[in-house]
């Protein structure tokens, strides 16, 4: 009879330890990592949007327009 209660007490204690010292911490850690990855994706998306806006709003200077002419050929000499 007493062995039966000891067995149930041990079983209850084991389940308690499993749930509160393993399952819940693993769940919380995985949720935290998932949230951090989501935040990182949002920051990267914001950064990409800022870069695209900066490229769209950037106007080439007259010097850049002059250098972008494909007909210009720059001759160079090899240095020995």
C-alpha positions, 0 to 999 in steps of 0.5 A, a space after each residue: 500500500 505504501 509502495 503504491 503511494 511512493 510510486 505515485 509520488 515519485 511519478 508525480 515528482 518526475 512529471 513535475 520536473 519534466 514539465 517545469 524544468 524541461 518542456 516550459 524552458 524549451 518552449 520559452 527559448 524557442 519562442 524567444 528565438 523565433 521572435 528575435 529572427 522575426 525582428 531581424 527580418 523586419 530590420 533587414 527589410 527596413 534597411 533594404 527599403 531605405 537603400 532602395 529609396 536612397 538609390 531612387 532619390 540619388 541624382 547623378 552629378 554632371 561629373 557622373 553623367 560625363 563618366 558614364 558615356 560608353 563611347 569614352 575610352 580611357 587608354 592606359 599603359 602597363 607599368 613594369 
